[in-house]
Amino acid sequence: TLYANYFQLAKVLLYLPGMFLLFLSALRGLNELVTRGRSAALPKLWRRHPYAFPFAVLLLAWLPHIIIKYPGVLMIDSCLQFREYLGLTPRTTAHPPFGTLLYGLMVTFGMKIGSYNAAYFVMTLLQVFSFLAVLSYALWLMQKKGVPRWVSVLSLILFAVSPCYIGWAVVISKDTSYLILCMLAG
């Protein structure tokens, strides 16, 4: 962004403080929820449902992004893989065969039901739920291993507001699949 042009630089300079303020607001709100006696139900709910609670919180936080980016974001790699699967392009590129098959089956599904958007949205939802499952698993594992609660809370907030997680979850691309697997390995 620094080398693209001044407009990109201006966007970054506006974006970074905005994300920082959003993160601080989320921390302040969470602190108020935890310190007030009547809202002690949230930590109890998280302890009782260590996997489902973060999954639901993240799904609620990500829902606006999913709606705004309906049916999903396609990248040039996705389109090249569709073309490879359909035989319109020789299968000589560096795309993984499994991903090409997966995205090709999505295109075939779209042709069969008569709606490519519905097929893309199904694929987007599969990726989103895979991301949610991996992130919720990480938070469950933190609780199981006795990580301090504040680390889990910060992680949950980061997963909820950072655009790098939901941003990639709605992109139909081989990179998204890699990221899900790398996070699971991590």
Secondary structure as UniProt FT lines:
FT   TURN            2..4
FT   HELIX           6..35
FT   HELIX           37..39
FT   HELIX           41..48
FT   TURN            50..51
FT   HELIX           52..68
FT   TURN            69..71
FT   STRAND          73..74
FT   HELIX           76..86
FT   HELIX           97..113
FT   HELIX           116..144
FT   TURN            145..146
FT   HELIX           149..161
FT   HELIX           163..169
FT   STRAND          171..172
FT   HELIX           174..185
//
